[in-house]
Each structure stands twice: as C-alpha cells, then as structure tokens.
C-alpha cells in the first residue's frame, strides 16, 4: 500500500506545475472561460495527458456571497460519480473471492425478500436488477431526502414492492441498487461502507479530501452549491445519497483515482476489464454501462467514467483509456456554463487533437 501511495505522488506533484505545450492548454482554457461568468457559480477543471496536466484551473465563484473564486483544489460534491468508488470496492472483494458477481444478493443479505432471489450482484452493478429506484418516487426530493436516514432505512421501502421488471431484462438507472451494494460490502467486510473505502482505496492513494459528504462532518474547502439565479441549493440530508451519490472530492484526487484504477493498481486486470466493458442485455443490446462506469466511444477512442448531479452540483470524470487522457469537471451550480457531459466530451476531443468544435460520437 505504501508503494502505491508513492507511485501516485508523481502525477499529483506534476499537477501543480503544468509544463505541456501552451497551445493546447490555452485552447482548453478559452473553451471553458467562454462558458462561465466570473461573478457566477463555476467549475474546477483538470485535463491530464501523458501523466501531466495540460489544464488545471478554476472558473467562477466557489461562494457568491463571500466573493470567493473557484480554485482547482476546492472540494465539491460529486453525486453519482460516487458509484465508481462503490463498484471498485465491490470488485476488490470479488478479487479476494469474497463476492461473486453471479451470486444472488440473498447470499450476502440473508434477510432479502423472496422476490429478490434472482437478483444478482452484477444486476445491481449494471442497473438491471428490476428493484424499484426509490429516488424516483414522487415527492422524494421534497420530503424524504430532507430527513436523515440510515442505510437500512434508505432501502427498506424497496423490500415490500414488486420488481419493476425481470432481473437482467432491462437497463434502468438505479440509486437503490448501489445502496444495496453498500450493504453487501458491509456484510462481507465487517466494516462500515465508508470506512472500507477509506481503508482500501482513499488512504492508500493519499486522497485526503475524498470521502462521505454527510452534514455531520466538516469538509474543509467545500464550495457552496447554487440553483439557477443564482439561488441557494435546495436543502437535503446528504447522508441519504450514500453509496449512490454521497461523496465529496477534488479534481486532482478524482484524476489520481482514475489513473490508479486504469493502471491496474487497485483491482485485478480481469476485474478492470469487466468494469470497462459495456453490459449486454439478453436481447443483445449493449447498455453503454459497465460495472460502475459509463462506457462510450469518442473519435474512435474508448472512454470510461461517470458523471453525477446532486442539488446543484455536477461532476464529470472520464478517461480516454486508449490515449491516456483524463478530464475532470466539478460544477457548483445548476448548469451554469452549460451541460457538463458535453463540456467533458469537448475537452477530451481537444486533447485528442480533434478540432475544438468536434466532440465526436
């Protein structure tokens, strides 16, 4: 573990002193600066190519009321990008033979309801379980999400509801499935979920600002979130986001995590291939989602990663695993500066050497 931390010190140290040719960095800078007004909520952005940052900069306001500008070292809520950490935790236990992807959830959660008997760990990871996604309930974000809940309380309502479809037959994005994965990790490891993440991923990689974003902890450097206007973000209890979207991090640390993951420094090569491969339904349709990652092709290159949105934070973490390019954007406003996924595509395309206006397919 100490050796892994040392290996990651080099890319993190280089991030503080970019030395790549200025033309690409200036082009990326202009692309982002044109989208964000300095007096409004903004974004922290990082683009890494060949292990070195070609752009590392903040735009707009971290806190409008105090007049604090965004800096790249600021901490943001990352929403569903948390799922990549959750999937990595599961695959660590798969590598150790403690979890089997094709095993039913009931093997690890003996109190699972009978109608979940055919739901497997892989179904939860790939959003194909059929278990109801409770965050889509009418009024959830206005009522339930504002009150603190334990992990058990978060998933309890799904236990009494019928499945939305036969396990494995469809792809429907599902936060509840990732909360269940956190329960599985806890049962198998004997540790609280975020303690497991901290011990097995966060500490070995030296990620000092990455962890759970609940409201009972201080998060030094955490920026403020805003709705359109700007207005303050709608209040919620952030503990409810848990393994499906409850973490905080920085652009540097997300890039370091992705680089370590894709370099095979966290999970086995076999597990990494599974994570990076789109799940295919029995119909033969590829879902475009692997294990905890979206998988797509841009300009003929394979991209993997995850994005997130949560009361009014947007995140996007992607890596071109063919060209070794990582792009991270963390927003603290409700689409100030446009769509974060579209921006990420343009940053990746530019770093690939494609025309700035060509985001690819």
ChimeraX attribute file (.defattr): number of C-alpha atoms within 10 A of each C-alpha:
attribute: neighborCount
match mode: 1-to-1
recipient: residues
	/A:1	13
	/A:2	10
	/A:3	9
	/A:4	14
	/A:5	16
	/A:6	12
	/A:7	14
	/A:8	19
	/A:9	13
	/A:10	12
	/A:11	18
	/A:12	18
	/A:13	12
	/A:14	14
	/A:15	19
	/A:16	14
	/A:17	12
	/A:18	16
	/A:19	13
	/A:20	15
	/A:21	9
	/A:22	12
	/A:23	10
	/A:24	15
	/A:25	20
	/A:26	12
	/A:27	16
	/A:28	23
	/A:29	19
	/A:30	11
	/A:31	17
	/A:32	20
	/A:33	17
	/A:34	9
	/A:35	16
	/A:36	18
	/A:37	14
	/A:38	16
	/A:39	15
	/A:40	22
	/A:41	31
	/A:42	33
	/A:43	33
	/A:44	28
	/A:45	28
	/A:46	26
	/A:47	28
	/A:48	27
	/A:49	19
	/A:50	12
	/A:51	18
	/A:52	21
	/A:53	24
	/A:54	26
	/A:55	24
	/A:56	23
	/A:57	17
	/A:58	25
	/A:59	25
	/A:60	27
	/A:61	26
	/A:62	31
	/A:63	20
	/A:64	21
	/A:65	8
	/A:66	8
	/A:67	13
	/A:68	14
	/A:69	21
	/A:70	24
	/A:71	21
	/A:72	20
	/A:73	20
	/A:74	21
	/A:75	25
	/A:76	29
	/A:77	34
	/A:78	32
	/A:79	28
	/A:80	27
	/A:81	28
	/A:82	27
	/A:83	29
	/A:84	25
	/A:85	24
	/A:86	26
	/A:87	22
	/A:88	23
	/A:89	22
	/A:90	26
	/A:91	25
	/A:92	19
	/A:93	16
	/A:94	16
	/A:95	15
	/A:96	11
	/A:97	9
	/A:98	14
	/A:99	20
	/A:100	19
	/A:101	15
	/A:102	12
	/A:103	16
	/A:104	18
	/A:105	26
	/A:106	18
	/A:107	15
	/A:108	20
	/A:109	15
	/A:110	9
	/A:111	10
	/A:112	14
	/A:113	15
	/A:114	10
	/A:115	13
	/A:116	19
	/A:117	14
	/A:118	17
	/A:119	22
	/A:120	21
	/A:121	25
	/A:122	21
	/A:123	26
	/A:124	28
	/A:125	28
	/A:126	29
	/A:127	27
	/A:128	25
	/A:129	29
	/A:130	24
	/A:131	26
	/A:132	23
	/A:133	20
	/A:134	18
	/A:135	17
	/A:136	12
	/A:137	10
	/A:138	9
	/A:139	10
	/A:140	12
	/A:141	17
	/A:142	12
	/A:143	10
	/A:144	17
	/A:145	19
	/A:146	16
	/A:147	14
	/A:148	16
	/A:149	17
	/A:150	11
	/A:151	18
	/A:152	11
	/A:153	11
	/A:154	21
	/A:155	20
	/A:156	13
	/A:157	11
	/A:158	17
	/A:159	16
	/A:160	9
	/A:161	12
	/A:162	13
	/A:163	17
	/A:164	13
	/A:165	15
	/A:166	14
	/A:167	20
	/A:168	20
	/A:169	15
	/A:170	21
	/A:171	22
	/A:172	17
	/A:173	17
	/A:174	22
	/A:175	24
	/A:176	25
	/A:177	27
	/A:178	28
	/A:179	25
	/A:180	22
	/A:181	26
	/A:182	24
	/A:183	21
	/A:184	21
	/A:185	25
	/A:186	17
	/A:187	14
	/A:188	15
	/A:189	13
	/A:190	10
	/A:191	14
	/A:192	14
	/A:193	23
	/A:194	20
	/A:195	14
	/A:196	17
	/A:197	20
	/A:198	19
	/A:199	12
	/A:200	16
	/A:201	22
	/A:202	21
	/A:203	15
	/A:204	17
	/A:205	25
	/A:206	20
	/A:207	20
	/A:208	12
	/A:209	21
	/A:210	24
	/A:211	20
	/A:212	26
	/A:213	24
	/A:214	19
	/A:215	12
	/A:216	10
	/A:217	8
	/A:218	9
	/A:219	18
	/A:220	9
	/A:221	15
	/A:222	20
	/A:223	23
	/A:224	20
	/A:225	27
	/A:226	26
	/A:227	18
	/A:228	14
	/A:229	11
	/A:230	14
	/A:231	12
	/A:232	15
	/A:233	18
	/A:234	14
	/A:235	14
	/A:236	19
	/A:237	18
	/A:238	24
	/A:239	23
	/A:240	23
	/A:241	27
	/A:242	28
	/A:243	30
	/A:244	25
	/A:245	28
	/A:246	23
	/A:247	26
	/A:248	21
	/A:249	27
	/A:250	28
	/A:251	27
	/A:252	26
	/A:253	21
	/A:254	24
	/A:255	24
	/A:256	21
	/A:257	23
	/A:258	20
	/A:259	21
	/A:260	19
	/A:261	18
	/A:262	18
	/A:263	15
	/A:264	14
	/A:265	16
	/A:266	23
	/A:267	23
	/A:268	17
	/A:269	15
	/A:270	11
	/A:271	18
	/A:272	18
	/A:273	15
	/A:274	15
	/A:275	26
	/A:276	23
	/A:277	20
	/A:278	21
	/A:279	25
	/A:280	18
	/A:281	14
	/A:282	10
	/A:283	8
	/A:284	8
	/A:285	12
	/A:286	15
	/A:287	19
	/A:288	18
	/A:289	24
	/A:290	25
	/A:291	28
	/A:292	27
	/A:293	27
	/A:294	22
	/A:295	23
	/A:296	19
	/A:297	13
	/A:298	17
	/A:299	15
	/A:300	10
	/A:301	17
	/A:302	16
	/A:303	25
	/A:304	26
	/A:305	25
	/A:306	23
	/A:307	24
	/A:308	21
	/A:309	22
	/A:310	22
	/A:311	20
	/A:312	22
	/A:313	24
	/A:314	28
	/A:315	28
	/A:316	27
	/A:317	25
	/A:318	26
	/A:319	27
	/A:320	22
	/A:321	16
	/A:322	10
	/A:323	15
	/A:324	16
	/A:325	25
	/A:326	30
	/A:327	28
	/A:328	28
	/A:329	27
	/A:330	29
	/A:331	31
	/A:332	34
	/A:333	30
	/A:334	24
	/A:335	18
	/A:336	24
	/A:337	21
	/A:338	11
	/A:339	11
	/A:340	22
	/A:341	18
	/A:342	11
	/A:343	19
	/A:344	24
	/A:345	21
	/A:346	24
	/A:347	30
	/A:348	29
	/A:349	23
	/A:350	20
	/A:351	24
	/A:352	18
	/A:353	10
	/A:354	15
	/A:355	12
	/A:356	17
	/A:357	11
	/A:358	14
	/A:359	18
	/A:360	15
	/A:361	11
